[in-house]
Amino acid sequence: MSDKALRLGTRRSKLAMAQSGQVAKAVSQVTGRPVELVEITTYGDVSREHLAQIGGTGVFVAALREALMRGEVDFAVHSLKDLPTAQPEELALAAIPAREDPRDVMVARDALKLTDLPRGARIGTGSPRRMAQLNAYARAHGLEFETVPIRGNVDTRIGYVHKGELDAVVLAAAGLNRIGRGDEVTDFLSVDAVLPAPGQGALAVECAADDAGLIAALAELDDPFTRAAVTAERSLLAALEAGCSAPVGALADLLADGQIVKEMRLRGVVGTTDGATLVQLSTTGPVPDTHEAATALGRELATEMLAQGAAGLMGERAH
């Protein structure tokens, strides 16, 4: 490989730049080549519509993928939860580095926890998945709060709380940690209450499928356990998306016996955004050691969830 700089395509948001900067450093270390960031504006960054209306996944990814296919950049870094589940043949998912904290968190006024929120509190989130589970949690625990749809970057969202327009906002822990604002979290939402988005907290490093040298170099950043977990989660999502349009939460975690990882547990949830109906199931099995095994784990759980009534849940997600 030459010592020419590698071009890393990234979105311009503060979070994307932070994520890409971290990956750039790691790639530079394994390849011995400098890495330069190439900023690309995506449709998701310029559109003011709600994400659910412009199609959710894919809107932040398309422009980066087009730049990759045109050869304007050598590789790109995405938040894995933004990637559509179908992988284009021309591109390789060369590395999925070790995952950050996958949980959702709350940033609330007066350092409040979810269970401390007063009656009628307003919680902002742009995610139907979070709304469904927060509303279901409220119903189950006798809490009364209102979920309010918002979008915008982290500063904008937390700003609603500081300005007193909202009592709290819900965000991904990973994003706040990556931009150094983890100390603003007032409550970590237990995954027993709110399952994250499939792939949340993980990054995807993508390059051209025919660039064998770069694929081999980037593979050094790959974390096999994270890859197995997010592959199972995304397989569950793909199978559920085919059968229902309700928002999906999923998390695969490793169950260890002392230092030895024995099994993987995959949990999934779909529900209506008002939280009135939730289908939540889990399955546990040996840690998948191939892409096919991880995919099968997700597909099997999705089949069970559809049989338990997920197919009857028509969410408000636009197609």
Salt bridges, closest charged atoms under 4 A:
GLU39 OE1 - ARG12 NE 3.42
ASP45 OD1 - ARG11 NH2 2.82
GLU72 OE2 - ARG70 NE 2.52
ASP74 OD1 - ARG7 NH2 3.11
ASP82 OD2 - ARG11 NH1 3.87
ASP101 OD2 - ARG103 NH2 2.91
ASP104 OD2 - ARG129 NH1 2.89
ASP104 OD1 - ARG130 NH2 2.75
ASP110 OD2 - ARG109 NH1 2.74
GLU144 OE2 - ARG119 NH1 2.39
GLU146 OE1 - ARG122 NH1 3.70
ASP155 OD2 - LYS14 NZ 3.10
ASP155 OD1 - ARG181 NH1 2.22
ASP167 OD1 - ARG109 NE 2.63
GLU184 OE2 - ARG181 NE 2.65
ASP192 OD1 - ARG267 NH1 2.84
GLU206 OE2 - ARG65 NH2 2.87
GLU206 OE1 - HIS78 NE2 2.84
ASP222 OD1 - ARG227 NE 2.95
GLU233 OE1 - ARG99 NH2 2.82
GLU241 OE2 - ARG317 NH2 3.90
ASP253 OD2 - ARG265 NH2 2.94
ASP253 OD2 - ARG267 NH2 3.17
ASP257 OD2 - LYS262 NZ 3.29
